[in-house]
Amino acid sequence: MAARIENCPLARAVDRIGDWRTLELLHETLNGVHDARRMGENLGVTAATLRERLDAAVAVGLIAPHRDGYRPTDLGRSLRPLILVLAAWGNRELEPGRRGLVLVDARTGQEVEPVVVDRRTGRRVDTDDHVFRAGPAAGPALRARYA
């Protein structure tokens, strides 16, 4: 499927990931679950459904077959921050007692709230101080919107 807006990084990311179930598979592999049978059990899907989803994730380069099952690729590992932030965002409006999964500091056991920061400055990027602008490969639609 072609992106609605040419050269849009958000559309490109969503097209590459496919759907939310790809993130579930990636989450499993990032958490050390490499065996397809165990993944299927954890996700509650049939072997045929799992095979379809694994094939799709392999095809886009997010996971790769390995001697003991499946492992995330470097590209797949690079999505870990997105998965952490999405999970925290999903918990945001739930009372703490209603959260099925929380992100904690492995050393302290304390729940953490992930934020996105600029690697160079360490500043949070979820403020009005950071905006999108048209990049060098922007098509006409993006140039018009982000002049």
Residue pairs with C-beta under 8 A, 6 or more apart in sequence:
1 15
3 11
3 12
3 15
4 11
5 11
5 139
5 141
5 142
6 139
6 140
6 141
6 142
7 135
7 137
7 138
7 139
7 142
8 142
16 60
16 62
17 23
17 60
17 62
17 79
18 56
18 57
18 60
21 43
21 53
22 53
22 56
22 57
22 60
22 62
23 79
23 82
23 83
23 86
24 43
25 39
25 43
25 53
25 54
25 57
25 62
25 63
25 70
26 57
26 62
26 63
26 72
26 76
26 79
26 83
27 83
28 39
28 42
28 43
29 39
29 63
29 70
29 71
29 72
29 76
30 72
30 76
30 77
30 80
30 83
33 39
33 42
34 66
34 68
34 69
34 70
34 71
35 68
35 69
36 47
36 50
36 51
36 54
36 69
36 70
37 47
39 50
39 54
39 69
39 70
40 46
40 47
40 49
40 50
43 50
45 53
54 63
54 70
57 63
57 76
58 64
58 65
58 70
61 73
61 75
61 76
62 72
62 73
62 75
62 76
62 79
63 70
63 71
63 72
63 73
63 76
64 70
64 71
64 72
64 73
81 114
81 116
84 103
84 114
85 114
85 115
85 116
87 101
87 103
88 103
88 113
88 114
91 99
91 101
91 102
96 111
102 111
103 111
103 112
103 114
104 110
104 111
104 112
105 112
115 124
115 126
116 124
116 125
116 126
117 123
117 124
117 125
118 125
118 130
123 129
132 146
133 146
134 142
134 143
134 145
134 146
134 147
135 142
138 146
